């Protein structure tokens, strides 16, 4: 049999095998590395894989650990966990609830706005969903909200941290796309390609993030008009209105200043993402101290949770590196290239196919698992078709936001189920997210038709 055909066949079977083992419940990082090693041995037997290729892994791992851009990941995670511990989210939710309570759907609108603000200041999805679930869900239930709308709004708003900067997903994608784009451009004879940075992806994701917020609020307003009983008003007692202006000032100003300090310095070219992340981590710690919430216990818990989340992400990255080496060296990249370039409709159809595959994978895999597997094997082909790396990265980010919402493994659903009262059935949570998944698909379609929504701001910043 043709060795090329054997290599491509083994690559395809390896991809399917990894999905199968993950569905059986095996740990992600070890499934990626272990399955790849097994198929690498099979490839050695058939003479389609050279074991010396594994020699590149130590350099890759050292590169990950010494990559200055990726240092921003634990710093942003630390910032998010510290802000959660300082109860700024709780104060924001309570204040916004009072501000919008007099209108139908006001509580739901306040949850969307607070979700966007927490996304722009933390980027930690789990902490945001849990915090809003603990505080907002009981209040919305007492106000008479339908459980499906209440749970849907909380889950969807909590996942905005996936696309609104500073998103850890965008940091990894920016680093990956930067290297891939440089390789592709050099292969095409362009030895001085325009660099792609994490800051470019942050700028490109700003307007799509705003678009999602507008779509969510628009849906809540639609429900308030079409089905008023699903989201009744919650008038604020006169005695609580007296100090509302002061509450708004004290609740909004600290996180807004932190957002401006972090994102403004990145988008303005004043600081790199890593430098801005360090400012954010220090700023979050100072805010906790000003609120008298900082202690050695909280600092210890924050450090432990930061180390846990960061280790989880990076061990998946290390396992994905093994998969990437075996898949590419057995000819899997040629298989992907032939598939994508052979599709009718040219580059846009190829992007649509990759988006569809990622959307389906979102039902069974986590965001980081998908980008570490799919981006290295599809991005080189797509970028060689002159697809904008910034547009591609943001499209992937919006697409993968749905992986937190789609059953059976939507993590936002699990987070909310863990803190929701028994009176809220699991079926209500699953039904509640469906309109918001459709809204995210609509956002993807709009970005597909109007790519300028993504590329305009980075082009303006770049001059």
C-alpha positions as CSV (number, residue, x, y, z in Angstrom):
1,X,0.0,0.0,0.0
2,X,1.1,3.6,-0.7
3,X,3.0,4.9,2.4
4,X,1.5,8.4,1.9
5,X,-2.0,6.9,1.9
6,X,-1.2,4.8,5.1
7,X,0.1,8.0,6.8
8,X,-3.0,10.0,6.0
9,X,-5.2,7.1,7.1
10,X,-3.4,6.8,10.4
11,X,-3.7,10.5,10.9
12,X,-7.4,10.5,10.4
13,X,-7.9,7.4,12.7
14,X,-5.7,9.1,15.4
15,X,-8.0,12.2,15.4
16,X,-11.1,10.0,15.6
17,X,-9.4,7.8,18.3
18,X,-8.7,10.9,20.5
19,X,-12.3,12.0,20.3
20,X,-13.4,8.5,21.3
21,X,-11.1,8.3,24.3
22,X,-12.2,11.7,25.5
23,X,-15.8,10.7,25.3
24,X,-14.9,7.7,27.5
25,X,-13.7,10.1,30.2
26,X,-9.9,9.9,30.0
27,X,-7.9,13.0,30.9
28,X,-7.5,15.4,28.0
29,X,-3.7,16.0,28.2
30,X,-2.8,12.4,28.6
31,X,-5.3,11.3,26.0
32,X,-3.7,13.6,23.4
33,X,-0.1,12.5,24.2
34,X,-0.8,8.8,24.8
35,X,-3.0,8.2,21.7
36,X,-0.5,10.1,19.6
37,X,2.4,8.0,20.9
38,X,0.5,4.8,20.2
39,X,-0.3,5.9,16.6
40,X,3.3,7.1,16.3
41,X,4.5,3.5,17.1
42,X,2.1,2.1,14.5
43,X,3.4,4.6,12.0
44,X,7.0,3.5,12.8
45,X,5.9,-0.1,12.1
46,X,4.6,0.9,8.7
47,X,7.5,3.2,8.0
48,X,5.5,6.4,7.8
49,X,6.8,8.0,11.0
50,X,10.3,8.7,12.0
51,X,10.7,8.6,15.9
52,X,13.5,11.2,15.6
53,X,10.7,13.8,15.2
54,X,10.0,13.5,18.9
55,X,13.4,15.2,19.4
56,X,11.7,18.6,18.6
57,X,9.4,18.3,21.7
58,X,11.9,19.4,24.3
59,X,12.6,22.6,22.4
60,X,8.8,23.2,22.0
61,X,8.2,22.8,25.7
62,X,11.1,25.1,26.6
63,X,9.7,27.6,24.1
64,X,6.3,27.5,25.8
65,X,7.8,28.0,29.3
66,X,10.1,30.9,28.2
67,X,7.5,32.6,26.0
68,X,7.0,36.1,27.4
69,X,3.6,36.4,25.8
70,X,2.2,33.3,27.6
71,X,3.3,34.7,31.0
72,X,0.3,37.0,30.7
73,X,-2.0,33.9,31.1
74,X,-1.4,33.2,34.9
75,X,-1.3,37.0,35.6
76,X,-4.7,37.5,34.0
77,X,-6.1,34.4,35.8
78,X,-4.7,35.8,39.1
79,X,-6.4,39.1,38.4
80,X,-9.7,37.5,37.8
81,X,-9.6,35.2,40.8
82,X,-8.6,38.1,43.1
83,X,-11.4,40.3,41.8
84,X,-13.8,37.5,42.5
85,X,-12.5,37.2,46.1
86,X,-12.7,41.0,46.6
87,X,-16.5,40.8,45.9
88,X,-16.4,43.5,43.3
89,X,-18.7,41.4,41.1
90,X,-21.2,41.1,43.9
91,X,-21.3,44.9,44.4
92,X,-21.6,45.4,40.7
93,X,-24.6,43.0,40.4
94,X,-26.5,44.5,43.3
95,X,-26.0,48.1,42.1
96,X,-26.9,47.4,38.5
97,X,-30.0,45.4,39.7
98,X,-31.2,48.5,41.5
99,X,-30.4,50.8,38.6
100,X,-32.4,48.8,36.0
101,X,-34.9,47.2,38.4
102,X,-37.8,49.6,37.5
103,X,-38.0,48.3,33.9
104,X,-39.2,44.9,32.7
105,X,-36.2,42.7,32.0
106,X,-34.0,45.1,34.0
107,X,-32.4,42.5,36.2
108,X,-31.5,40.4,33.1
109,X,-30.0,43.5,31.4
110,X,-28.0,44.3,34.5
111,X,-26.6,40.7,34.4
112,X,-25.5,41.1,30.7
113,X,-23.8,44.5,31.5
114,X,-22.0,43.1,34.6
115,X,-21.0,40.0,32.6
116,X,-19.4,42.2,30.0
117,X,-17.6,44.3,32.6
118,X,-16.3,41.2,34.5
119,X,-15.2,39.8,31.1
120,X,-13.2,43.0,30.4
121,X,-11.6,42.9,33.8
122,X,-11.1,39.2,34.5
123,X,-11.7,36.9,31.6
124,X,-12.3,33.9,33.9
125,X,-15.6,32.3,32.8
126,X,-16.0,29.9,35.7
127,X,-15.7,32.6,38.4
128,X,-18.1,34.9,36.6
129,X,-20.9,32.3,36.1
130,X,-20.6,31.1,39.7
131,X,-20.7,34.6,41.1
132,X,-23.7,35.7,39.0
133,X,-25.4,32.4,39.7
134,X,-25.1,32.8,43.5
135,X,-26.2,36.4,43.5
136,X,-28.5,37.1,40.5
137,X,-30.3,33.8,40.1
138,X,-32.1,33.9,43.5
139,X,-33.0,37.6,43.0
140,X,-34.4,36.8,39.5
141,X,-36.4,33.9,40.9
142,X,-37.8,36.0,43.7
143,X,-38.8,38.6,41.1
144,X,-40.8,36.1,39.1
145,X,-38.5,35.5,36.2
146,X,-38.9,32.4,34.2
147,X,-36.1,29.9,35.1
148,X,-35.2,29.4,31.4
149,X,-34.6,33.1,30.8
150,X,-32.8,33.7,34.1
151,X,-30.4,30.8,33.6
152,X,-29.8,31.5,29.9
153,X,-28.8,35.1,30.6
154,X,-26.4,34.1,33.4
155,X,-24.7,31.4,31.4
156,X,-24.4,33.4,28.2
157,X,-23.2,36.6,30.0
158,X,-20.7,34.6,32.0
159,X,-19.0,33.3,28.8
160,X,-18.3,36.7,27.4
161,X,-14.9,36.4,29.0
162,X,-14.0,34.1,26.1
163,X,-14.1,36.8,23.5
164,X,-13.9,40.2,25.3
165,X,-10.3,41.0,26.1
166,X,-8.3,40.2,28.1
167,X,-9.2,36.6,27.1
168,X,-6.7,33.9,27.8
169,X,-8.0,32.1,24.7
170,X,-7.1,35.1,22.5
171,X,-3.6,35.2,24.1
172,X,-2.9,31.6,23.1
173,X,-4.4,32.0,19.6
174,X,-2.5,35.3,19.1
175,X,0.8,33.5,19.9
176,X,0.0,30.5,17.7
177,X,-1.3,32.5,14.8
178,X,1.8,34.8,15.0
179,X,4.2,31.9,14.4
180,X,2.0,30.2,11.8
181,X,1.5,33.3,9.8
182,X,5.2,34.0,9.8
183,X,5.9,30.5,8.5
184,X,3.2,30.7,5.8
185,X,4.4,34.1,4.6
186,X,8.0,33.0,4.4
187,X,7.0,29.9,2.5
188,X,5.3,32.3,0.0
189,X,8.5,34.3,-0.4
190,X,7.5,37.2,1.9
191,X,10.5,37.4,4.3
192,X,9.2,40.5,6.0
193,X,5.6,39.7,6.9
194,X,3.4,42.1,8.9
195,X,3.5,40.7,12.5
196,X,0.4,39.4,14.2
197,X,0.2,40.2,17.9
198,X,-2.0,39.4,20.8
199,X,-2.9,43.1,20.9
200,X,-4.2,42.9,17.3
201,X,-6.5,40.1,18.4
202,X,-7.6,42.1,21.4
203,X,-8.4,45.1,19.2
204,X,-10.2,42.9,16.7
205,X,-12.4,41.2,19.4
206,X,-13.6,44.5,21.0
207,X,-16.5,45.2,18.5
208,X,-17.6,41.6,18.2
209,X,-17.8,41.5,22.0
210,X,-19.9,44.6,22.0
211,X,-22.0,43.0,19.2
212,X,-22.8,40.0,21.4
213,X,-23.7,42.2,24.4
214,X,-26.1,44.2,22.1
215,X,-27.7,40.9,20.8
216,X,-28.2,39.6,24.3
217,X,-29.8,42.9,25.6
218,X,-31.9,43.0,22.4
219,X,-33.2,39.5,23.1
220,X,-34.1,40.5,26.7
221,X,-36.0,43.6,25.5
222,X,-37.8,41.4,23.0
223,X,-38.8,39.0,25.8
224,X,-39.9,41.9,27.9
225,X,-42.3,43.1,25.1
226,X,-43.4,39.7,23.7
227,X,-43.7,37.9,27.1
228,X,-43.8,40.4,29.9
229,X,-44.5,37.7,32.6
230,X,-41.1,36.1,31.9
231,X,-39.1,39.1,33.2
232,X,-41.2,41.4,35.4
233,X,-39.9,44.7,36.8
234,X,-38.5,44.9,40.3
235,X,-39.1,48.4,41.6
236,X,-36.5,49.7,44.0
237,X,-37.8,50.8,47.5
238,X,-37.5,54.6,48.0
239,X,-35.1,54.1,51.0
240,X,-32.6,52.2,48.8
241,X,-32.8,54.9,46.0
242,X,-31.3,57.6,48.3
243,X,-27.7,56.2,48.1
244,X,-27.9,54.7,44.6
245,X,-25.8,57.4,42.9
246,X,-23.0,56.9,45.4
247,X,-23.3,53.1,45.0
248,X,-23.0,53.4,41.2
249,X,-19.9,55.6,41.6
250,X,-18.2,53.3,44.0
251,X,-19.2,50.1,42.2
252,X,-18.4,51.2,38.7
253,X,-15.3,53.3,39.1
254,X,-12.8,50.7,40.4
255,X,-13.4,48.1,37.7
256,X,-13.6,50.7,35.0
257,X,-10.2,52.2,36.0
258,X,-8.8,48.7,36.0
259,X,-10.2,48.0,32.5
260,X,-8.8,51.2,31.2
261,X,-5.4,50.6,32.7
262,X,-5.2,47.0,31.3
263,X,-6.9,47.2,27.9
264,X,-6.0,50.9,27.3
265,X,-2.3,50.3,27.7
266,X,-2.4,47.3,25.4
267,X,-4.5,48.9,22.6
268,X,-2.6,52.2,22.9
269,X,0.7,50.4,22.4
270,X,1.9,51.6,25.8
271,X,2.4,48.1,27.3
272,X,2.6,44.6,26.0
273,X,-0.1,42.1,27.1
274,X,2.3,40.6,29.7
275,X,3.1,44.1,31.2
276,X,-0.5,45.0,31.2
277,X,-1.4,41.7,32.9
278,X,1.0,42.4,35.7
279,X,-0.6,45.9,36.2
280,X,-4.0,44.2,36.3
281,X,-2.8,41.6,38.9
282,X,-1.3,44.3,41.1
283,X,-4.4,46.5,40.6
284,X,-6.8,43.7,41.5
285,X,-4.8,43.1,44.7
286,X,-4.9,46.8,45.6
287,X,-8.7,46.9,45.0
288,X,-9.0,43.9,47.4
289,X,-6.9,45.7,50.0
290,X,-8.9,48.9,49.6
291,X,-12.1,46.9,50.3
292,X,-10.4,45.3,53.3
293,X,-10.7,41.9,51.7
294,X,-7.0,41.2,51.4
295,X,-5.5,38.6,53.7
296,X,-2.9,36.0,53.7
297,X,-5.6,33.3,53.4
298,X,-7.2,35.0,50.3
299,X,-3.8,35.6,48.8
300,X,-2.9,31.9,49.3
301,X,-6.3,30.7,47.9
302,X,-5.9,33.0,44.9
303,X,-2.3,31.7,44.2
304,X,-3.4,28.1,44.5
305,X,-6.4,28.5,42.1
306,X,-4.2,30.5,39.7
307,X,-1.6,27.7,39.7
308,X,-4.3,25.0,39.2
309,X,-6.0,26.7,36.2
310,X,-2.7,27.6,34.6
311,X,-1.2,24.1,35.0
312,X,-4.4,22.6,33.5
313,X,-4.1,24.7,30.4
314,X,-0.4,24.2,29.9
315,X,-0.5,20.5,30.4
316,X,-3.1,20.3,27.7
317,X,-0.8,22.4,25.5
318,X,2.1,20.0,26.1
319,X,-0.1,17.0,25.2
320,X,-1.3,18.8,22.1
321,X,2.3,19.3,21.0
322,X,2.8,15.6,20.8
323,X,-0.4,15.2,18.8
324,X,0.7,18.0,16.4
325,X,4.1,16.4,15.8
326,X,2.7,12.9,15.0
327,X,-0.2,14.2,13.0
328,X,1.9,16.4,10.8
329,X,4.8,14.0,10.3
330,X,2.5,11.2,9.2
331,X,1.0,13.4,6.5
332,X,-2.1,14.7,8.3
333,X,-1.4,18.3,7.3
334,X,-1.5,17.2,3.6
335,X,-4.9,15.5,4.2
336,X,-6.3,18.7,5.8
337,X,-4.8,20.8,2.9
338,X,-6.4,18.6,0.3
339,X,-9.7,18.6,2.0
340,X,-9.9,22.4,2.6
341,X,-8.5,23.4,-0.8
342,X,-10.7,21.0,-2.6
343,X,-13.9,22.5,-1.3
344,X,-16.1,24.5,-3.7
345,X,-16.4,28.2,-2.9
346,X,-12.7,29.0,-2.3
347,X,-11.2,30.3,1.0
348,X,-14.5,31.4,2.6
349,X,-16.0,28.0,2.2
350,X,-12.9,26.5,3.8
351,X,-13.3,28.9,6.7
352,X,-17.0,27.9,7.0
353,X,-16.0,24.2,7.1
354,X,-13.5,24.7,9.8
355,X,-16.0,26.8,11.8
356,X,-18.6,24.1,11.4
357,X,-16.1,21.4,12.6
358,X,-15.2,23.5,15.7
359,X,-18.8,24.2,16.5
360,X,-19.5,20.4,16.5
361,X,-16.4,19.7,18.6
362,X,-17.6,22.3,21.1
363,X,-20.3,19.8,22.1
364,X,-17.7,17.3,23.4
365,X,-14.4,19.2,24.0
366,X,-13.3,22.3,25.9
367,X,-12.1,25.5,24.3
368,X,-8.4,25.0,24.9
369,X,-8.6,21.4,23.7
370,X,-10.1,22.5,20.4
371,X,-7.7,25.4,19.7
372,X,-4.6,23.3,20.6
373,X,-5.8,20.5,18.2
374,X,-7.5,22.3,15.4
375,X,-5.6,25.6,15.0
376,X,-2.1,24.0,14.3
377,X,-3.5,21.7,11.5
378,X,-6.0,24.1,9.8
379,X,-4.6,27.6,10.3
380,X,-1.5,27.1,7.9
381,X,-3.9,26.1,5.1
382,X,-6.3,29.0,5.7
383,X,-3.6,31.6,6.1
384,X,-2.0,30.4,2.9
385,X,-5.3,31.3,1.2
386,X,-4.7,34.9,2.3
387,X,-7.3,34.8,5.1
388,X,-6.7,37.6,7.7
389,X,-5.1,36.0,10.8
390,X,-6.8,38.5,13.0
391,X,-10.3,37.9,11.5
392,X,-9.7,34.1,11.7
393,X,-8.6,34.3,15.3
394,X,-11.6,36.4,16.4
395,X,-14.0,34.1,14.4
396,X,-12.6,31.1,16.2
397,X,-13.0,32.9,19.5
398,X,-16.7,33.8,19.0
399,X,-17.3,30.3,17.7
400,X,-15.7,28.5,20.6
401,X,-17.6,30.7,23.1
402,X,-20.5,28.3,22.3
403,X,-18.5,25.4,23.6
404,X,-19.2,26.6,27.2
405,X,-23.0,26.6,26.4
406,X,-23.6,23.5,24.3
407,X,-24.6,20.3,26.0
408,X,-23.6,17.7,27.1
409,X,-20.2,19.2,28.2
410,X,-21.0,22.9,28.3
411,X,-18.9,24.0,31.4
412,X,-21.0,27.1,32.0
413,X,-24.0,24.8,32.4
414,X,-22.1,22.7,35.0
415,X,-21.0,25.8,36.9
416,X,-24.5,27.2,37.1
417,X,-26.0,23.8,38.0
418,X,-23.6,23.6,40.9
419,X,-24.8,26.8,42.5
420,X,-28.5,26.9,41.3
421,X,-31.2,25.9,43.9
422,X,-33.0,22.6,43.5
423,X,-36.1,24.5,42.5
424,X,-34.4,25.3,39.1
425,X,-34.4,22.0,37.1
426,X,-31.5,21.1,34.9
427,X,-33.8,21.0,31.9
428,X,-34.5,24.7,32.4
429,X,-30.8,25.5,32.2
430,X,-30.4,23.5,29.0
431,X,-33.5,25.1,27.4
432,X,-32.5,28.6,28.6
433,X,-29.2,28.6,26.7
434,X,-30.6,27.6,23.3
435,X,-31.7,31.2,22.3
436,X,-28.3,32.5,23.2
437,X,-26.5,29.8,21.2
438,X,-28.6,30.9,18.2
439,X,-27.6,34.5,18.9
440,X,-24.0,33.5,18.9
441,X,-24.4,31.7,15.6
442,X,-26.1,34.9,14.3
443,X,-23.0,36.9,15.5
444,X,-20.7,34.5,13.6
445,X,-22.7,34.9,10.5
446,X,-22.6,38.7,10.8
447,X,-18.8,38.6,11.2
448,X,-18.5,36.3,8.3
449,X,-20.5,38.6,6.0
450,X,-19.0,41.8,7.5
451,X,-15.3,41.1,8.3
452,X,-14.7,44.8,8.8
453,X,-16.4,44.5,12.2
454,X,-13.2,42.6,13.2
455,X,-10.5,44.3,11.1
456,X,-11.6,48.0,11.4
457,X,-10.3,48.7,14.9
458,X,-6.9,47.0,14.5
459,X,-6.4,48.9,11.2
460,X,-7.2,52.2,12.9
461,X,-4.8,51.5,15.7
462,X,-2.1,50.4,13.3
463,X,-2.6,53.6,11.3
